[in-house]
């Protein structure tokens, strides 16, 4: 049964892992923006692949440290949460494609938009995860046998149960929703809630001014189109987090494992975008794999008071479902696929 505790003292026996995590994230972000991408440029496939391998490699090395300090179960939890978030992030790529196309974002500025979008995501994920853990702690119902139906008392958590039901609904939509995100009206992106909020907060000038977020026209300070796009990307990630974060609460009760795995996954999303943007059609069965993963996690959440699914089992199931969906996509290719980006 998932039982969240207020503190996780084992993690503070080895503060080195927390220090290493902070150093890796801050150091790599400084290198990314301040050194390798100091001057705006179009990201090549070679550069995107190199950064993707780097971020995945760092995540795997860090998970090895988790195994060394905390044991295999925590390692399996990290891996499960990491790959769930990584796979679910693919859906977000569709939205990025739409936003960049709708606002005609020059390719040399796309990395900058995604970089600052990720900074906002790091902050929002911290709020969501730590607040979510606290909320779960406060919503356990009294233990009961349901008038002797169960031999041992069980303790149901209201939030976890609702999350589980929500994930089952999301799984159904992922498998059977026939709407192609790339066929959505781009005008809906331009006039969506995120765009309306940004236009309320800032006076937006409908042009780009090199890579600047603000510009001055006739003595008046305006936000540029680039600022508007960053705001929409941030709003998109907020909505995405509401859908994706409940999925990882079924994996572990550790805020540190949840947050570190989540951040490693989304930090690699920028480079993944530049690799997959033109090849997203090759993974046309991934939505079915994601549906099965979400369904599995939803069931796991709902039955957790009665039966605990081991961390190693979760990792095997999640890895197998995602792997099989990718392999099936590559074997049974789409006929006449349309590339999302011209």
N, C-alpha and C positions, 0 to 999 in steps of 0.2 A: 504494500500500500504506500502511496506517495504521502509522506508526512513531512511537511516543511518545518524546520527548526529556525529559531530566531537567528542563531549564529552558526557558523561552521568553523569551529576552532581548529580543525585539522589544517585549514588553509593558512592560518596565521602561525602554525608551527614552521611553515616554509614560506616566509614572505618573499623569498627570492623569485618565486614564480610570478607574483604580482608585480614585482619590480621589473622583471624581464619583460612581462607583457606591456607595461607602460613604456619602457624604453624602446621596444620594438615598434609599437604603434606611433609614438611621437617621433622617433628617429626616422622611420620610413616616410612619414608624412612630410617632414622637413626636407628630406632628400628628394621626395617626389616633386613638391612644388618649388622648393628653393634652389634645387640643383638641376635635376633632369628635365624639368618642365618650366624652368624660369622664363623662357621665351615661348610664347604660344606657337604651336606647330601642329600639323596634321599627324595624328598617331598612325604609324605604319603597322602592318600585320606583325612584322618581326618584333617591334617594340612592345606591342600588346601581348604577344605570346611570352616574351621575356618577363614582363611584369606579372602575367598570370601565373607562370611557373614559380616566380619568386614568392608571390603571396601564398600560393598553395603549399609550396615548400616550407615557408615559415610556419604556416598553420600546422603542418604535419610534425615539424620539429618541436613546436610548442606542445602539441598533444603528446609527443614522446616524453617531454618533461613532466606533463601531468601524470602520465603512467608511472614514471620513476618516483615521483613524490607521493602520489595519492593512490596508485593502484590501477588495475585493469578496468574496473567498473567505471571509474571516473574518466579514464581514457575513452572507453566505449561511449559514455554519455557525451563527451566533447565531440567525438567523431559523428555521432548520430545527429546532434544539434547542428553541427557545422554543415553536413551534407544536406540536411533538410532545408536550412536557410539558403544554401547555395542553389539547390534545385528550384525552390520557390522564387528565387531572384530572377530566374529566366523569364517569368511572367512580367516582371518589371521592365525587362528589356523592350517589350512591345510598347510600353508607354513611353519610354525614352525615345524610341524611334518616331513615334507619333509626334511628340513634343518638338523634337529637333526638325522634323519635316514641316510641321505646322508653322513654326516660327523661322524656318529657313536659317538655322544656326550654322554659321560657317564652321567647317570641320576643324579649323585651327583653334576654335574656342570651345569645342565640345568637351575636351578633357577638363578645362577649367570649370565648366558648369558642373560636371560630374564630381570633380574634386570637392567643391564647396557644398554640393549636395550631400556628399559622404560625411563631411564635417557635421552638418546638421543631423544626419542620421545617427552618428556616434552619440550625440547628446540625447536625442529622442529615445534611442534604444535603451540608454541607461535609465531614463525616467520610467519607461514602460516596463522594463524587466524588474527593477527593484520595487517599483510601486505594485507591480503584478504579484510578486512574491509576497509582499506584505498583505495584499488583499486576500490572497489565498490562505495565508495564515489565519486571517480573521473570519473565515467563512466556513469553518468546519461545523457540521451539525453534531449534536450529542450522539455518542455511540449507542447502537441499538441492535437487537437481534430480530427486529420486525416480528414481534410476538412469537419468537421461537422458530421463525422460518430459516434463520441461519444459526448454526451451532455456536459460532463465536460472534461477539458484537462487531459490527462494522461501523465505520465513521465516514459518512459521505461529505464531500466538499461541494458546496453549491457552485462556486465559480468554475472548478474543474469539470463538473458535470455539464454546465452550460457551454464551456469551451469545447467539450467533447461533442456535444450535439451540433454546435456551430461548425466544427470541422467535418462532421458527417455531411452537413448541408453543402459545405464548400467542396467536398469530394464529389458529390453528385453533380454540382455545377461544372466542376473541372472536367468531368468525364462526358457530360451530355450537353453542355452549352455549345451550340453550333456557331455562335457568333465569333467571327474572326476579328481579333483586336485590330488587325491591320486594315480592315475594311470599314472601321468606324469613321465617321465624319470628322475630319481634322478641325472643322469649325467648332465642334463640341469641345475640343481641347483648348482652342483659342479663347472660347467664351465660358469655360468651365469655372467651377467654384474657386480653384486655386488662382486663376487669372483675375477673377473679380476681387478676391481678397487683396492681391498685390496692387491692383489699381486703386483700391480704397486706402491702402497704407502709403502708397507712393504716387507721385505724379510721373507717369511713365511716358517717355518719349519714344515714339514708334520706330526707332532706328537703332542700329548698333554704332558705337563709337569706339572702334578698335576693340580692345578687350576690357574696356572700362565698365563698371557697374553704375557709375553716375556721370552725368555730363551737364554742362551749363550752356543754355541757349537763351540769347537775349537777356542775360543777367539772371535767368531763373535756373535753379538746380533741378534736374530731372533724373529719375532712374532710367537706365537704358533698357533695351529689349533683353540684354544679357541678364540684368537683374531680374526681370520678369520671368525669364525661363528658369533661373535658379530657384525662384520662389515656387514655381509650379512643380519643379522636380522635388523640392522639399515637401510640398503638400502631398504629392504622389507617394513619397516614401512614408509619410505619416499614415496614409490610408493603407498602404501595403503592410506596414508594421502591425496595424490592428488585425490584419488577416493572418500574418505569418507568425507573430510572437506567441499566440496561444498554442501553436503546434509544438513549440519546444518546451513548454511547461510540463508536458507529459514525459519528458526525457529525464529530468533531474530536478532536485530541489535546491541546487546550488546556484546562487546569483552569479558567482564568479565564473563557473563553467558556462552558464547560459550567456553571459555578456561577452566573455572572451571569444567563444566560438562564433557568436553572432557577428562581432566586429571583424574577426578575421574573414568571415564569409562575405560581408558587404564591402570590405576594403578591396577585395579582388573583383568586385562587380564592374568597376570602370574599365579595366583592361579586358574583362570578359565581354563587355559590350562591343568593343572595337573588333573582337574576334568573331563574335556570333551574329552581329547585326546583319551581315549579308548572307549568313548561312543558317538562320534560325529555322528556315523551312525544313532543314534536314532532320529536325528533332520533332516531327509531327506526332509521334506517339508519346512524347514526354508528358503530355497532359493526362494521359491514362495512368502512367506511372505515378504522377503526382497525386492523382485521385485515389489510387490504392494506398499510397503512403498516408495521405490525410485521413482516409477511412480507417486504416490500421491505428493511427495515433488517436483518432477520436474514440474508437472502441477501447483502446488502452486506457484513456482517461476515464471513461465511464465505468469500466470494470475494475479500476485500480483499488477501490475499497475491498473488493472480493478476491481479486487475483492479481499478483504483481508479475508483470512481464520483465524478465531479467534484462539488464543493459546489453549484454552480449547478443541476446535474441533480437532485441530491437535493432541493433546495428546491422545484423545479418539480414533481417527482413527489409529494412530501409534500403540498404546497399543493393540487395538483389532486385528489388522492384525498380529502382532507378536505373540500375545497370541493364536490366532486361528491356526496359522501355527505350533506352538509347540504342541498344543493339538491334532491336526490332525496327527502329526508325531507319537505321543505316542499311538493313537488309531489305526491307520492304519500302522502297523509296516512293515519294509522292510523284504522281504524274503531273507534268506541266506545272511545277512549283513556280510561284511568283516571288521574286526577291523583294524584300521590304524596302530596300534602299536602292535608288537608281545610281 
